[in-house]
Amino acid sequence: MAKITNPFLPLSTDLKMKYASKGTLTGYGHYYQVLGKEIIDSVNCLKVVERGNGSKVNPDLDPEWYYLRLVQDTSGVVWLLQEYDAKANS
């Protein structure tokens, strides 16, 4: 089952984690949203979109976003197996 239980980035299917900026970036948004599961090289991964880098109040309007394929090994380490950078590929 594709699930991340690491306490620093706990993710499972249909989860959206929103982060609010503080200090000089107060009001700006950032989030991770799990879009589903995907198999890469026979490994069950979570397909995650990461939106917002702090340049827009609404992270959906930020041109910088990523598709990530994440997996956690049996010792709890989270691995990034693939990354698609939308801004670099536009």
C-alpha positions in Angstrom: 0.0 0.0 0.0 1.4 3.4 -0.9 1.4 5.5 2.2 3.9 7.8 3.9 3.9 7.6 7.7 7.1 9.6 8.3 6.2 12.2 10.9 7.6 15.1 8.9 5.5 14.4 5.8 2.6 12.0 6.6 0.7 11.3 3.3 -2.0 8.9 2.2 -4.4 8.8 -0.7 -6.9 11.7 -1.0 -5.0 13.9 1.5 -4.2 17.6 1.1 -1.8 19.3 3.5 -1.9 23.1 3.5 0.9 25.2 4.9 0.5 28.9 5.8 3.5 31.2 5.6 4.6 33.3 8.5 6.7 36.5 8.9 7.2 38.5 5.8 5.4 35.9 3.7 2.2 35.8 5.9 -0.8 35.1 3.8 1.0 33.1 1.1 0.0 29.5 0.6 1.7 26.2 -0.2 0.2 22.7 -0.3 0.8 19.0 -1.0 -2.1 17.0 -2.4 -2.1 13.3 -3.0 -3.6 12.6 -6.4 -3.5 8.8 -6.2 -1.2 5.8 -6.4 1.2 4.9 -9.3 3.6 2.0 -9.8 7.1 2.9 -10.9 9.6 0.0 -11.5 7.3 -2.3 -9.5 7.2 0.1 -6.5 3.9 1.4 -5.2 4.3 5.2 -5.0 2.1 8.1 -4.1 1.5 10.7 -6.9 1.6 14.1 -5.2 1.3 17.6 -6.6 3.2 20.4 -4.7 1.8 23.9 -5.4 3.0 27.3 -4.4 6.4 28.6 -3.5 5.4 31.8 -1.7 5.1 34.2 -4.6 1.3 34.1 -4.7 -1.4 34.3 -2.1 -3.3 31.5 -3.9 -0.9 28.6 -4.6 -3.0 27.5 -7.6 -2.0 30.7 -9.4 1.7 30.2 -8.7 3.6 29.2 -11.9 6.0 27.0 -9.9 4.6 23.6 -9.1 5.7 19.9 -9.2 4.4 16.4 -9.6 6.2 14.1 -7.2 6.3 10.3 -7.0 7.1 9.5 -3.3 7.6 6.2 -1.5 8.7 5.2 2.0 11.0 2.3 2.7 10.6 -0.1 5.6 12.9 2.0 7.8 10.7 5.1 7.4 12.9 7.0 4.9 11.0 8.8 2.2 12.3 8.6 -1.3 11.6 10.8 -4.3 11.5 8.5 -7.3 10.3 11.1 -9.9 9.9 14.8 -10.1 8.2 16.8 -12.9 8.9 20.6 -12.7 6.1 22.3 -14.6 7.8 25.7 -14.8 11.0 24.2 -16.2 9.0 22.1 -18.7 6.7 24.9 -19.9 
